[in-house]
Amino acid sequence: MAVGSVATPAFAEAGSAERTTPGVQAGEPAPVAADEKDTEIVVIGTRRTDRSVTESASPIDVISAAELAAQPAVNMLDAVRNLVPSFFVPQNTISDASTFVRAPSLRGLGADQILVMINGKRYNRSALVNVYTGADTALSFGSQGADIGNIPAIAVGNLQVLRDGATAQYGADALAGVLNYSIRKDVGIEAQALYGQTYRGDGESKIFSGYGGLKIGDRGFVSVAGEYYDQGQTSRGVTRASAITIQANNPSVAVPNPAQIWGTSPGHGYKLFANAALDVGAQSQIYFTGNLAHSETNQSFNYRPSQTNGGFVRSDGTTNSTVTLNRNGSFNPIFTTACPAGNATCPTGGFVNSPNATFANINNGATFSFTSIYPGGFTPRFIGKVDQIYGTLGFKGKADSGFTYDLSGTLSRNSLDLSMTNSLSASYGPQSQTSFQFGKLIQSEITLNADFTYPVEVGFDSPIVLAAGSEYRRERYEKTTGDLQSYGAGPFASQPLYDQIAPGVYQRTIVRDAAGAPVLLNGAVQPVTATQSPAASGYGGTSPNFAGVSTQKSYAFYVAAETDITKALTVGFAGRYENYNTFGGVVVGKANALYRITDAVSIRATVGNGFHAPSPGQNNTQVVTTNFLGGNQVQTGTYPTSSAIAQFYGAGLLKPERSTNYGAGIVLKPTSALSLTVDGYIIEIRNRIGISQNFTVTPANITALPSLASVGLGGVVNYFTNGFDVSSKGIEAVANYRTKLLGGPLNFTLAYSYNNLKAKNIKLTTSGQPLVSLQQQYNIANLAPRNRITASAGWQVDNFTINARANYYGEWSNALEYNLRAPLPTDTTAPPSQIFSGKTLFDLDVSYTVAKHYTLTLGANNLFNIFPDKVQASPVNPIYALSGGLNDGQVYPRSGGPFGMNGGFYYARLRVKY
């Protein structure tokens, strides 16, 4: 059992080097043998240096460099999803900033409940806190986890996935498990170039990567790896019915087509890694690991129609109806003639109405319309720039007595710079910008580790490996201020209107019927005030009120012991105390055991508890954006618990999540060529940190708290909360088999994951409302498929290598966006929702190696061009006859489901390795 950072002897760096299958030339992409995976020495989940996958007391997957590199994916997230059945990440199409930094889950738990490590050292969080309300982030709603998209596949020697709670071993966040990336240190040079595109001819992907490793005499090594990628856009929706009609009625006007993009957003960037170690004595060395990355992604937002048109036929699956689609509120007239100075009947702050049916001859107010800028409507483009820098410097060694030490420090910084083009700030009228800077989000971390081990002989079958150490962490979260117009309310935000009834004489404009008669409400006339939304259309920048820096500090101490009491029985224990300046101290522990019944049969079990501390980002994030709720665009404000808005709706201060986890499994090795592991688990999480249900802003709310005007009437508010508990239960099985066919190695892997995730013990607001809606509870249980299977085979004969994989994704559902009827106040469960059926995708690649060093690969992912089910027509999501899609142009579920909606992808890769 390992605690804190992994420590290894001075002559070996934390993490394993890339391995080469025996009998295969270094340049050949050989399939990884089943027995090689079983005997791979693991450095995660144990403090010892002699443990393999099948000798580990906790379930561990070892993903080889060859397997990761074989994935034609731009993002490491997609490569891991294809290889680890319990790892889930959606495609995220129009998902605000969550398109730039996608949040995964493991065993159904969120991104910040997965600890990511590089060579056994903690990897930093992303600057993004996932606040997007749609299903794209449902399992990680409110999370702030690490962004493994900054890791280039070519830099990785292997990925070890610990599928077990490990907070007592590694500290906060390791509730679902640990991903440990071992960075390559092998000697040689490698270069790769990949080109591919989807079967539909879009989504052009170009990846250029390289690696170089060399020895420093016989005292150390240096390796450098890098990748540049250029990802093209895909589109799997249809243009909106409103856009089709506007274009037909105005042939000379430029209308976006498609009006908005449902698919992969275009982007480009680079990722770099450096890894080095140098012996400074017989048994000690200094080491360094560094990561530098940059990416820029340009996302389509939702189309804003410039005109109101009627006669649209739509179907709810049972009946047809005809409706009118209104123009976006940004195209309402803006009154630009202010009341004359010093006029008692038209006071300062008022505006003169334009000529109308009642006062056509005397009203002289001018108006402005954004049709002068966007006559065909507009689709904002949301741009995210991610910058990552990470570095670890350490000194470690081993004494003759077996005592080991590892002292290290890690500095990191991740930033997300958000901006928008092709938009407007409606409340600024003719003064509006069309491009906006929203400010930067910046996450900075300092981590210091001291780790020690010492073997003690007590007469057991192996020494007791005692471990102890400490950790210090400092997190800093910063939000910089955006452009004034990106968040502010301009001079035309609220316009009390006045009619000129005689020269120089005005009266308040009131609501009138078609005949010009006043329309009374409770016996009184209704004054008219024209309003325009504050902030940029589509997203709100950071205001000075919410900009600033917040920090959090923690320190930890741990102890652990692991031994083989007999040849048959291995046991391990760990305990950890961690203290945060924001909420105090936590004590956690873990125990595990492995019992070898025979050489072919072992059983194992673990029990432990853990915690996840709220991050400074979760405690201080505020954003106003546009979300989809029931198929409609809704202005949504997310606020920290300390804000007046959150407290108005019943927020309380965040506290840590606490977890208890149990695991038990069996390991079967009936022959040297066959292994099977089956593990069950139960993870109970209390006080899960997430985001509350939405609270609709009413006129009375704005009167009571004027700052709610930033969200607007009819908009919704949510906030961070410890709103519920979570139970995650499941079974995972992995089988490996090795044989030969026509003299070449043939290897099979079959992996299955079942997960049953439920929200329970829903907390209430101070006013008695549930913090988490019925639809949110349903999505936690049903958004990710409960059943997932991967089956793969790799065969090498002479210079040919063939790899085939089948990925099965079980059925899933989404009650936030694809419910079949609208929710009712009397509901006690979520309304019935569309069930998206399970699908099986097939991948195939064929490689040929020439002169030992040059390999050409031709392949296809999603070989048979499988798509998720189309969205079903319903009263909530009617299908428009003119477009064949929803009002917003959707055809397939907007998150892409568990495998995306791009369809088949074919590619060619050239690899040169010496």
C-alpha positions, 0 to 999 in steps of 0.5 A: 500500500502506498501513501503520499507520493510514490517513492522508488529506489534511487536507480529507478524513476517513479513510473515504469518505462515503455516496455517492448514485447520480447522478440519484437523490434523496437520500431514495431507497434506490437500488441501488448501480451496478456501475461505482460500486463499481468506481470507489469510492476505497478507503482500505484496503490502500493509502497512496495516495488515488487507488486504486479497487477494480479498481486495487487490488493486493489484493482489496477488497470495498466494501459500501455504506451502502445495502446494509448498511442494507437488511439487516433484521438486529439484528447487524452480523455477520449483515448482513456474512455475507449480503453477503460470501461468505468471511465466516462466522458461526453462529447460536449457540443455547445456546453459553454466553457465545459467544451474547452475543459471536459469533465470525466467520471470514474465509477460514476463519480466526478472529475474532482473525485479522481486524483491524477498523478504524473510519475506518482506526483499530484497533477494540478486542477484545471482553472475551470469549475464546471457549472454548465447546467446541461447533461454534459457535466451532470456527473461532474456538475460543480467539479474542479478536476485535473485536465488530462487533455494537456498530456500528449499520448506519445509522452506516456510510458504507461497509464496505471488506473487504480480503481479504488478509494485511495485518500489515505494513501494520496490525500484529498480527491482520490475517492473514485481512484487514481490515474497515474501517468508514468512518463517515458524515459527510454532511449531513442527517437520517435516521430508520428504524423496522423491525418484523419476525418469523419466519414462525412468529410468533416472533422479533419484531424492532424496530429504531429508528435515526437519523442527523444530520449537519451542517456547522460552517460551511465548516470541518468537520462533526459527525455522530451516529448511533444505534440501539435494538433489541429482539430476540424469542426464537425456538424451533426445538426440541421439549421434552425427552422427560423433561420431557413425562413429568414433566409428565404424571405431575405435572399440578399441577407447573410444568415448563418448556415447551419445557424449553430453547430452541434458537433466538435468545436474546431481547435488547435494547440500543443503539448510538451513533456520533459522527464529527466533524472541524474544520479548524484551518488551511488544510490541517490538522484535528482529528478525533474518532470515538466509539462507545458501546453496550450490550446485554443478552441472556437465554439459555436453558441446558439443562434439569435434570430432577427425576425419573428415569423409564423406558420411553423409546423411541428410535431410532438410525436402524436399531433401537429401544431402551427406556431410562431417563432419570435425574434431574439430579445436583442432585436427589440427596438432600443429607444435612443431619444432621452427625455429633454433636459429639465422637462418635468413631464419627462424626467431624467432617465426616461426615453421618448417613445417612437411614433405609434398608432396612438401618437403617430404625429407627435412622438419623435423618439428614435430607435436603434435595432441590432438588425443594422449589424446582424440583419440575418441574426447572429451566432456568437463564437465562444473562444477558450484558450487554455495554458498549462505549466507544471513542474516537479523537482525532487531528490530521492535515494536509498540507503544500504539498510533499505531506507528510502527517501523522496523529497519533492516540490511541484509548482503548477499554473493552469489558466482559461482565457475566455472571449467571444466574437460575433455577439453584442451587449444589448443594453449598450445599444448602438454603443455595443461592442461585437467582441468581448474579453470575459477575463481569465480563470487561473488555478495555481498550486504549490505542493511539497512532499516528503516520503520515507520507507523502511523495511523491518524484518520480523519473521514474516514471509517478507519485511514489513515496509513501513512508510511515513511522510508529509505533504503541504499544499497551497492552492490559489484561485484567481478571476480577472475582470472582463470588459465592462460591456461583458458583464455590465448593464448599459444605459439602455438596460431599463427604459421608462417610456414617455409619449409626447401628447403635446409639444414639450408635454409628455405622459407615461407610455401605458399598455393599450389594446388594439383599439388604443384603449388602456389595458388595466391590471387590478384597476390601474394602468400599466406603465411600459418600461423597455428592457435589455439584458445586461452583459454580452449575449450568451455569457457574462464576464467577471465583474469587479465584485467577483474578481479577485484571489482566494487561497487555501492551504493544507498540510498532511501526515501519514503512516502506512505498513505493508507485508506478506505475513505468509506466502499466502497472505498480504496485508496493508494499512494506512492512516492520514491526517490532513488539515485545511485552513478553511475547515479544519482537520480530517483523519482517514484510513485504509486497510487491504488484504490479498489471500492466495488460496492457490497459485491460480486463485486469490481473493482480495478486499479493501476498506477505507474512508476518504474526503474531498475538500471544497476547492477555492474555485468552488467556493468563489465561482460566479458566472452568468450564461445561457443554458438549455432547460426543457429545450429553451434558452434560459439565462442562468446565474451560478453563484458562490455560497458566500454571495448575497444572491445564493444566500437569498435562495437558501445557500449555506457554506460548503463543507468537505465530502466524506466517503466510505468505500468497500471492495472485494474481488477474486483473481484467477490465473488458471494458466500462464496465458489466461488471467481473470479479475472480478471486483465489486465495490461500494462507495458511499459519499456524504455531503456531495458538492454540486450545484443546486436546482434552478430557482426562477427569478420573479419580479418580487425577487428583483424588488427584494434583491435588485442585484438579481437584475443581472440574471433577469426576469424569468432567468434562473439562479443556482449555487454550490451546495452539499446538496445530497449523498451518493451511493456508487455500487458496481462490478468490474471484470477484466480477462486477458488471454495470450496465444499464437496464430500462424506463429505470431502472438494473438492477445485478447482482452475482455473488460466489463463494468457495471455501475449503479449510481444513486443520489439520496438523502436530498438536503433542503433549502432554508425555505424547505425546497429540495436542493437537487431537482428530481431531474438532477437525481434521475440524471445522476443515476441514468446519464452514464450507461450502467453497462459497458463492455470492451473487447479487443484483440491484437495479432502480429505476424511478420511485419503486420499488426492487426488490432480490433476492438468492440465497445458496447455502451448500454442504454442511458437517459437524460431527464434535464433535456429529453423528458417526454413531458414537462415536469409538474409541481405534483411530481414525486419522481422525474417525468418519463424521459427518452431511453437512448438504446445501447450501441456497439462500436467497432474499431480496426487498424492494420499496421505494416512495418518496413525496415524495422523502423517505419510503420504505416497504420490505416484504421477506422474508429466506429468502423460501421458509422454508428450514431446515438438514437435521434431525439424523439419528438415530444411535447417538450422537444417537438420536431419542426417539419421545415428543418427535421430537427428541434427548434435549436437544430438538434437531431442527436442528443446534444451531449453526444451521449457516451460515445459522441455523435460524429460517426465513423472516423478513418485515419492514416498514421506514419510512425518512425522510431529508432 
